[in-house]
Amino acid sequence: SQENLQEEIFLNVAHDLLVQGTLRQLIEASPRLVFEVMAAISVNEPLIAALNALRQEGYCFLLDEYMDNEACQALLETVEYVRLNISTTPELEARRLLTRFHQRGLAVIASGIEDQHQLEVCQKLGFDFFQGRHFSQPRLLKFQGIQTNQLAVVRLVSALNQPDADLQQIASLIAQNVALSYKLLRYINSAYFSLPQRVESIQRAVALLGVRTVRSWATLISMSGVESARSDLMTIALVRAKMCELLGEQLGLKQHDSNFMVGLLSVLDLVAQAPMPEVLAALPLEEDINAALLRHEGALGQILACALAYEQCDWAMLKESGLDAEQVNEAYMAALADAYRASYELLRD
């Protein structure tokens, strides 16, 4: 049993993408990707056939919002995971369903976990995995300042993100950090870029990728070096960053650098295991980025709030934003695919 799903990436997928076979064109099967099928969708023979065919090809599925009816019984034959929301499922009902699902060899996820008490209850009930906002909060008993190793990372991120830092200064900062230099050179020479010639120097890497790209990736690599920065947290940072960039384009906000960076830095409090105001106090970020990260204010704050709303399935908030639901879903799919490809090369040891 694990405290949370640290290796899998869960992606809600529309009914049409399954039945029409579009899923294959968008993203390849991977043991790390789990596609969510909503129990409330219309279940018919074409859908069941499509799920079975995709499963044979290596795709993995989760049944979300299980309901005790014939349609869900049919879907259980095509999935590997079932998710139950503990806030809407009574304890006795959860116990009964857990027994049934485990007899079928299915892994059961408890979602909606808000605190440690709920986590302990679900562990005793026998859930296999756990999800909820409880796992996206800094675990602080009493905040006593950012730790030394975390402070070093915050300072490096600070230096990398100085508004007036040029190519030469960025390259110099990276060159002074052996681990960062090694990872960045390995990244630029990876299949993600497929460059015709091997790049041997940080100066050349920065010149090829550009200040904005190098600043973003160096920031991510720096954060990933902290012990508290789990690989799934870094993937979340990448997805948020790319999604903020794409949503910014949809809203006509062309500040690509700022849009991307807001998403990337939205996990800084989790990395530093410190309150966001304390972390940002050590960073010389632009005021609009600070306002976005702290209070979701301004245009950047609106973009970040939309990305977080999608992450938390807050459809009402997304509707209020005026964004087209299909475009938001496409942005998430694109962000996930990009983050998945990049994180393998960028974050591996």
N, C-alpha and C positions, 0 to 999 in steps of 0.2 A: 504494500500500500504506500502511496506517495502523498505528500501534502498538497501538491498541485501538479498540473501537467506542464513539465518544463521542456519537453522535447516536441510535442505535437503543436501544430498550428491549426486552429479551428476556423472554418470558413463557411458562412451561410451561403447556400447556393439555391438559385431560383429553379422552380419546377421545369421551366422551358429549357434551361441549360442542360438538364438531365435528359429529358425526352428527345430533344433535337440533336443531341450528341455534341453540342457546342463546347461542353466542358473539356473535351480532349484537345480542342484547338487553343483553349485559353491557358491551360496548365497541365503539365505531365503528372502522372501518378507518382506519389512519394509516400513512404511510410511515415513521414513527418506531417503530412497534410491529411486532415480529417474534414470531410464535407458534411455539413449539417443539413438534415432533411426535416422540415417542420411537420409535426404530426397533423397539423390542421389543413395541410394541402389536400387537394383532391387525389385520392389514391385510385389508380386504375391499372389495367393490364400493361399498357405501354410503359408506365412509370416503373412498375415492378420489373418488367423485362429489361429496361434501361439500367436500373440499379444492379441487377444480377450480372449483366454484361460488363458494366464498369468494374464491378467487384472482381470479376474474373481477370480483368486487366491490371489489378493491383490497387484500384481506388478503395479508399476506406470511408465508411459512412457512420454518422451518428444520428440517432432519432431524438429529436428535441421536443419537449412539451408532450410527453407520452400521455395518451388517453386510452382508457380501457374499452376499446371497441374493435370490431373486426378489421378495420382498415389498418390500425396500428399493429394488430397481430400479424398481418401480412407483411408489414414493413420490418418487423422484428427479424424476419428471415433474411434480410438483406443488409443488416447493419452489424457493426462490431461494438458500438457504444450506445448507451441510452443515457439521457440526461434528465434528472428530476430537479425541479426547483423546490428547495426545502421550505421556502416561505409560503408555498401554496399546497404542499403535500403534507397531510397529517402524519405524525410519527408512525402510527400503526399501519397506515396505508403504505408508507415508505418501506417498512419492514416486510410487508407482504410482497410488494413488487420486487424488492431486492432478492428475495428468495426465488421468485419466478425467473428473473433475469439471469441470476447466477446459474440456475439449472440449465439455461440455454447457452451458457458459456460467454455471456455478454459482460463487458465492463460497464459499471454504473458510476456516473458522475453526479455529485451533489453540487448544484449551482445555487447562487444567491447567498453564499456565506458572508455574513457581515462582520462577525467577531469570533474570538477564540472559543467562546462557549458553544456556538453553533458548530464550529469545526469539530470540537470534541464529541458532541452528540452524534454527528454524522460518522465519525470514526468508529464509535461504539456500535452504531447500527450496521456497519460493514460496507459502507461505500468504498469504491476503489480509488476514486480521484475526486478532487475538490476544486471548485472555482468560486470566485466572488471577489468583492471589493476588499475583503480582508487581506488578500494576497497582493494588493496594489497600494498598500499603505506602508510608510516607514514604520518599522517595528521599534518603537522607542519606549523604554520604561521611564527614563528621565534624560532629557537632552542635556549633554554636558559639552557641547561644541563638536565641530567636525574633527574626526580623528586625523592623525598626522598623515597617513598614507592617502586618505581621502582628500585632505587639504592640498596635498601636492598635485593631485589630479585636478582639483578645482582651479588651482593657480595656473596649471598648464592650459586648461580649457579657457581660462580668462585671457591668457596671453595670445592664444590662437585666435580669439574672437575680438581682439582689439580692432575697432572700426577702421583705423588707419594703417593696419598691418599690411605690408606689401609682400610680393612673392619672395623676395630675399629674406625678409624677417621670418616668414612662415617656415621656409626651408631651413633656416638656421635653428629655429626652435625645435623642429622635428629632429634635425641632425644631432642635437644635444641629448636626445633620448634614444638609447640603443634599441630598446624593445619596440618603440614606436617606429623607428626607422626601418627595422627589420620587417615588421608587419606591413608597413606601407609599401615597401619595395616588393614584398611577396604578393601583395594585393594587385599592384599595377601590372605585375608579370603573370597574373593568373588568367584562366580562360574567360573570366568575366569581361576582360578588355580585349584579349586575343591580339595583342600588338605584334607587328611583324618582326620587331627587334627587341631584345632584352634591355630593360632599363636598369642601369647600375648605380645611379646617383639620385639623391633626394632632390637636388636642384632640377634635374631633368624630369623627375616624377612630377614635381610641382608645376613645371613649365608645361608639361603635357596635359595634366588634369585640370589645371587652373586653380587659382587661389580658393575660390568658393568650394569646389569639390574636395580639394585637399583639406581645407579647414573643417568641413563637415565630417569627412572620414577620420581625420586625426582626432577630432573631438570624440567620435564614437569609440575609436580604439582606446583612447585615453580612459574613457569611462569604463570600458570593458575590462580594464586591468585591475579594477577595484574588486576585492573579494566578494562584496555584496552584490556585484553586478552579474546576475545570472544570465545565461545565454538567451533565455526566453525574454528577459527584460530588454536586452539589446535588440532583439528582433522586433519587439514592440516599438522601440525607439525608431527603428528604420521604417517600419510600416507607417507610424504616425508622421514621420518627417516627409515621406514621399506623398502620403495622402494629403497633408497640409499643402504641399506644393501644388498638387493637382486640383484641390478644392479652391485654392487661391486663383488658379487660372480660370476655373468655372465662374468665380465671382468677379473676375476682371481685375484682380489684385496681382500685379506683375512683379511683386517683390520676391522673386524666386528664392534668393538667399535667405531672407527673413522667414518666409513661409516654411521652408525646409528646416531651418534651425530651430524654430519654435517647437515643431514636432519632436525634433531630436532631443532638445533640452527638457522636454516635459517629464522625463524620467529622472532628472538630476537628483531630486529629493530621495528617490528610492535608491539610487546609486550611492549617494553620500550618507544615507540613513539619517537624514537631518531634515528639519522643516525647510520648505522651499524658500521662505524669506531669508533664512540664515545662509543658505547656499548662494542665493542671488546677491546677497550683500557683498560677497567676495568676488563678484563678476562685474566687469565694466560693460554690461550690455546696454543696448539702446533702451530708452524708456518704454517704447511701444512693445518691445519684447518682454520686458519686466512686467508690464501691465497685463499682457496676454497670459504669461505663465502664472502670475499671482491671482488675477481676478477675471481672466477671460474677457478683458476689456479691449475695445478698439477692433479694427479690422482683423488683425492677427489673432486676437482673442476669440473672435467669432469663428475663424477658421479652425482653431484648435478645439473650441467647444463642439463644433460639428464633427470633427474626427473622433473625439471622445464619446460623443452621443452615439455615433455608429458603432463604436467599440462596445458600448454598453446597451445597444439595442433600444436606445431612447428615440423611437420613431417620431413622437410628438414634437420633440425639440428640433429634429431635422426638418419636419414639415414647416415649423415656424421660421426656419432659416431662409426658406424660399428656394432651396436647392432641389433640383430634380432627383427623385429617389433613384431612378435608374442610373443617372450619371454618378451619384454618390457610390452606388454599388460597383460601378465600373472602375471608379477611382480606387476603391478598396481592393478590388481584384488586381488591378495594375500595381498598386503599392505592395500588395502581398507577394506577387510574383517577383517584383524587383528586389524586395527585401530578402526573400528566400534565396535568390541567386547570389546576392551580395554578401549575405551573412555567412554563407559557407566559406567563402574565400577570405572574408575580412576577419572573422572571429574565431577561426579554428586555431588551435595551439601550434 
